[in-house]
Amino acid sequence: MKRLERFLLLALCFLGFFAASAKAQLGGVDRDAETKPVLVILGTYHMGTPGSNVVKPEVADVGTPQRQKQMVELVERLKRFKPTKIVLEIDWDKETKTQDLYDKYLAGNYELTKNETNQIGFRLAKELGHKKVYCVDWSDFWDDPTINYEKFAAKDSEMDAYLKGVYQKLKKEIDAEFERIYSMAIVDQLIFLNKPERAEKDHRIYFNILRLGRGTDYAGANYVSWWYRRNLTIFTNIVRLTESPNDRVLVVYGVGHNKLLNQFAKESGFYEVESPLKYLENKKSKK
């Protein structure tokens, strides 16, 4: 009888482990649930470095005393959302290293970089008493020559001239935009960048890239397909870390991802998707 009891106990432990493992992969989401986890995607510019963006506009130094005061105000407004998980634009396979840095920050042994993952993500997580931060980014672009539209265009004078024209126009528009928001407080910058109409305009740029190709070579379309794939993969990683309908997930990501991440989240039906403007805008100023 004792042997049977031990067998049943082991079986229950195995089933519990299997269920937890499956949930870690599938995520605790259910589109038919009455209560769904809440998701907010906060689009931001790259505060510390320009990253891999085609156009690298000049940004204000967030390390100055004035900007640090504004960062405190930003964190205070984001605390209104009461996130249970904070998601960062860092490669998912670097989560262990990132967690180590965050642990050092909690212990007072790490100085924040100017990157938004630190300035917003680490700072807010600490303020809320979170023990963990989450990394969900994914990219393999330069490893695949079929989607490297720049290399394709470089071998074709007409395509090369077209792409240079696209880049020049884009740079002019973004430089003008960032010149406009350069003097704004950080909260106001993010309010501007997270307007829905801006996300739509931002996304249309990818369809200029789509036109690159000749004959059966669809370098531009391949790239745009990859861009959708990248954001679908990021969204999948967000789903996987969502554990319950009580989760409130804040995603801090490059503003260029706003359109697709919000689109996928809404189309999935897995989340109650809210705008960050609900928390960024000053409620006291509203009538």
C-alpha positions as CSV (number, residue, x, y, z in Angstrom):
1,M,0.0,0.0,0.0
2,K,2.9,2.4,0.9
3,R,4.4,1.7,-2.5
4,L,1.2,2.7,-4.2
5,E,1.0,5.9,-2.2
6,R,4.6,6.7,-3.1
7,F,3.7,6.1,-6.8
8,L,0.7,8.3,-6.6
9,L,2.7,11.0,-4.9
10,L,5.4,10.9,-7.6
11,A,2.7,10.9,-10.3
12,L,1.1,14.1,-8.8
13,C,4.5,15.8,-8.5
14,F,5.3,14.9,-12.2
15,L,1.9,16.2,-13.3
16,G,2.4,19.4,-11.3
17,F,5.9,19.9,-12.8
18,F,4.6,19.2,-16.3
19,A,1.7,21.7,-15.9
20,A,4.1,24.3,-14.6
21,S,6.5,23.7,-17.5
22,A,3.7,23.8,-20.1
23,K,2.4,27.0,-18.6
24,A,5.9,28.5,-18.8
25,Q,5.9,27.9,-22.5
26,L,2.2,28.6,-23.3
27,G,1.6,31.4,-20.8
28,G,-1.3,31.8,-18.5
29,V,-3.6,33.5,-20.9
30,D,-7.2,32.7,-22.0
31,R,-9.1,34.8,-24.5
32,D,-12.4,33.4,-23.2
33,A,-11.6,34.3,-19.6
34,E,-13.8,37.0,-17.9
35,T,-10.7,38.5,-16.3
36,K,-7.6,39.0,-18.5
37,P,-4.1,40.2,-17.8
38,V,-3.6,43.9,-18.6
39,L,-0.9,44.9,-21.0
40,V,0.7,48.3,-21.6
41,I,3.3,48.9,-24.2
42,L,5.4,52.0,-23.6
43,G,7.2,53.1,-26.7
44,T,10.4,55.0,-26.0
45,Y,13.5,56.3,-27.9
46,H,16.9,54.8,-27.2
47,M,18.1,57.1,-24.4
48,G,21.7,55.8,-24.0
49,T,22.8,54.8,-27.4
50,P,21.2,55.1,-30.9
51,G,21.2,51.3,-31.2
52,S,20.8,49.7,-34.7
53,N,18.3,52.2,-36.0
54,V,18.8,53.5,-39.5
55,V,18.4,57.1,-38.4
56,K,20.2,58.1,-35.1
57,P,18.8,61.4,-33.9
58,E,20.4,63.5,-31.3
59,V,18.7,63.0,-27.9
60,A,19.0,64.9,-24.7
61,D,21.4,63.6,-22.0
62,V,19.2,61.8,-19.5
63,G,22.0,61.8,-17.0
64,T,21.8,65.6,-16.2
65,P,20.2,66.6,-12.8
66,Q,17.3,68.2,-14.7
67,R,16.6,65.0,-16.7
68,Q,17.0,62.8,-13.7
69,K,14.4,64.8,-11.9
70,Q,12.1,64.3,-15.0
71,M,12.9,60.6,-14.9
72,V,11.6,60.4,-11.3
73,E,8.4,62.1,-12.4
74,L,8.1,59.5,-15.3
75,V,8.5,56.6,-12.9
76,E,5.9,58.1,-10.5
77,R,3.3,58.3,-13.3
78,L,4.1,54.7,-14.5
79,K,3.6,53.5,-11.0
80,R,-0.1,54.4,-11.5
81,F,-0.4,51.3,-13.7
82,K,0.8,49.1,-10.9
83,P,2.6,46.6,-13.1
84,T,3.4,43.1,-11.7
85,K,6.0,42.5,-14.5
86,I,8.3,44.8,-16.3
87,V,9.5,43.7,-19.8
88,L,12.6,45.1,-21.4
89,E,14.1,45.3,-24.9
90,I,17.0,43.0,-24.2
91,D,17.7,39.7,-25.9
92,W,15.8,36.9,-24.1
93,D,19.0,34.8,-23.8
94,K,20.7,37.6,-21.9
95,E,18.1,37.5,-19.1
96,T,20.5,35.8,-16.6
97,K,23.1,38.5,-17.1
98,T,20.5,41.2,-16.9
99,Q,19.1,39.8,-13.8
100,D,22.5,39.7,-12.2
101,L,22.9,43.5,-13.0
102,Y,19.5,44.2,-11.5
103,D,20.3,42.2,-8.4
104,K,23.4,44.3,-8.0
105,Y,21.3,47.5,-8.5
106,L,19.0,46.3,-5.7
107,A,22.0,45.8,-3.5
108,G,23.3,49.3,-4.2
109,N,26.3,47.9,-6.2
110,Y,25.4,49.0,-9.7
111,E,25.1,52.4,-11.3
112,L,22.4,52.8,-13.9
113,T,23.4,53.4,-17.5
114,K,21.6,56.0,-19.6
115,N,19.8,53.2,-21.5
116,E,16.0,53.2,-21.1
117,T,16.2,49.6,-19.9
118,N,18.0,50.9,-16.8
119,Q,16.6,54.3,-16.4
120,I,12.9,53.3,-16.8
121,G,12.9,49.5,-16.3
122,F,15.3,48.9,-13.4
123,R,14.3,52.1,-11.6
124,L,10.6,51.4,-11.8
125,A,11.0,47.7,-10.9
126,K,13.0,48.7,-7.8
127,E,10.4,51.3,-6.8
128,L,7.7,48.7,-7.0
129,G,9.7,46.1,-5.0
130,H,10.1,43.7,-8.0
131,K,12.7,41.0,-7.5
132,K,12.9,40.2,-11.3
133,V,12.9,41.9,-14.7
134,Y,12.1,40.2,-18.0
135,C,13.9,40.2,-21.3
136,V,12.0,39.3,-24.5
137,D,13.9,40.6,-27.5
138,W,14.9,38.5,-30.5
139,S,16.7,39.3,-33.7
140,D,18.7,37.4,-36.3
141,F,18.6,39.9,-39.2
142,W,22.2,40.1,-40.2
143,D,22.6,36.3,-40.2
144,D,20.2,36.0,-43.1
145,P,21.4,37.4,-46.5
146,T,17.9,37.0,-48.1
147,I,16.5,39.8,-46.0
148,N,19.5,42.2,-46.1
149,Y,18.0,44.7,-48.4
150,E,20.9,47.1,-48.0
151,K,23.3,44.6,-49.5
152,F,20.8,43.9,-52.3
153,A,20.4,47.6,-53.1
154,A,24.2,48.2,-53.1
155,K,24.5,45.9,-56.1
156,D,21.8,47.7,-58.1
157,S,22.3,51.4,-58.9
158,E,18.6,52.1,-59.3
159,M,17.7,50.4,-56.1
160,D,20.6,52.0,-54.3
161,A,19.5,55.5,-55.4
162,Y,15.9,54.7,-54.3
163,L,17.0,53.5,-50.8
164,K,19.3,56.5,-50.3
165,G,16.4,58.7,-51.1
166,V,14.2,56.9,-48.6
167,Y,16.9,57.2,-45.9
168,Q,17.4,60.9,-46.6
169,K,13.7,61.7,-46.3
170,L,13.4,59.6,-43.2
171,K,16.4,61.3,-41.6
172,K,15.0,64.8,-42.4
173,E,11.6,63.9,-40.9
174,I,13.0,62.3,-37.7
175,D,15.6,65.0,-37.1
176,A,12.8,67.6,-37.4
177,E,10.7,65.6,-35.0
178,F,13.4,65.1,-32.4
179,E,14.4,68.8,-32.7
180,R,10.8,69.5,-31.7
181,I,10.8,67.2,-28.7
182,Y,14.4,67.8,-27.6
183,S,13.5,70.5,-25.1
184,M,10.4,68.7,-23.8
185,A,10.3,67.0,-20.4
186,I,10.7,63.2,-20.7
187,V,7.1,62.6,-19.8
188,D,6.0,64.9,-22.6
189,Q,8.4,63.3,-25.0
190,L,6.9,59.9,-24.4
191,I,3.3,61.2,-24.6
192,F,4.2,62.6,-28.0
193,L,5.8,59.4,-29.2
194,N,3.0,57.1,-28.0
195,K,0.2,58.9,-29.8
196,P,-1.7,56.3,-31.9
197,E,-1.5,58.4,-35.1
198,R,2.3,58.5,-34.8
199,A,2.6,54.7,-34.5
200,E,0.6,54.4,-37.8
201,K,2.8,56.9,-39.6
202,D,6.0,55.2,-38.2
203,H,4.9,51.8,-39.4
204,R,4.2,52.9,-43.0
205,I,8.0,53.5,-43.4
206,Y,8.4,49.7,-43.7
207,F,6.4,49.6,-46.9
208,N,8.9,51.9,-48.5
209,I,11.5,49.1,-47.9
210,L,9.0,46.5,-49.2
211,R,9.4,48.0,-52.7
212,L,13.1,46.9,-52.9
213,G,13.5,44.0,-55.2
214,R,13.7,42.9,-58.8
215,G,12.2,39.9,-60.6
216,T,12.0,37.0,-58.3
217,D,14.2,38.7,-55.7
218,Y,12.0,40.2,-53.0
219,A,14.6,41.5,-50.6
220,G,12.4,44.3,-49.3
221,A,9.3,42.1,-48.8
222,N,11.5,39.5,-47.1
223,Y,12.7,42.1,-44.7
224,V,9.2,43.4,-43.9
225,S,8.2,39.8,-43.4
226,W,11.1,39.4,-41.0
227,W,10.1,42.6,-39.2
228,Y,6.6,41.1,-38.6
229,R,8.3,37.8,-37.5
230,R,10.5,39.6,-35.1
231,N,7.6,41.3,-33.4
232,L,5.6,38.1,-33.3
233,T,8.5,36.4,-31.6
234,I,8.7,39.2,-29.1
235,F,5.0,39.0,-28.5
236,T,5.3,35.2,-28.0
237,N,7.9,35.8,-25.3
238,I,5.6,38.2,-23.6
239,V,2.8,35.7,-23.7
240,R,5.1,33.0,-22.2
241,L,6.0,35.1,-19.2
242,T,2.3,36.0,-18.4
243,E,1.4,33.7,-15.6
244,S,-2.2,34.7,-14.5
245,P,-5.2,36.9,-15.3
246,N,-4.0,39.1,-12.5
247,D,-0.8,40.0,-14.2
248,R,-0.3,43.6,-15.2
249,V,2.5,43.7,-17.8
250,L,4.4,46.8,-18.7
251,V,6.5,46.5,-21.9
252,V,9.3,49.1,-22.3
253,Y,10.3,49.0,-25.9
254,G,11.6,51.0,-28.9
255,V,8.7,53.1,-30.2
256,G,9.1,51.6,-33.6
257,H,7.6,48.4,-32.2
258,N,4.4,50.1,-31.0
259,K,2.2,49.4,-34.0
260,L,2.8,45.7,-34.3
261,L,3.1,44.8,-30.6
262,N,-0.2,46.5,-29.9
263,Q,-1.8,45.0,-33.0
264,F,-0.8,41.4,-32.1
265,A,-1.9,41.9,-28.4
266,K,-5.3,43.1,-29.5
267,E,-5.8,40.5,-32.2
268,S,-4.8,37.7,-29.9
269,G,-7.6,38.5,-27.4
270,F,-5.3,37.4,-24.6
271,Y,-5.0,40.8,-22.9
272,E,-6.8,43.8,-21.9
273,V,-4.6,46.3,-23.8
274,E,-4.4,49.8,-22.4
275,S,-2.6,52.9,-23.7
276,P,0.4,54.2,-21.8
277,L,-1.2,57.7,-22.2
278,K,-3.7,56.7,-19.6
279,Y,-0.9,56.8,-17.1
280,L,1.5,59.3,-18.6
281,E,-1.0,62.2,-19.0
282,N,-1.5,64.3,-15.9
283,K,-4.9,63.5,-14.6
284,K,-5.0,66.7,-12.5
285,S,-4.9,68.8,-15.7
286,K,-8.0,67.1,-17.2
287,K,-11.4,68.5,-16.6
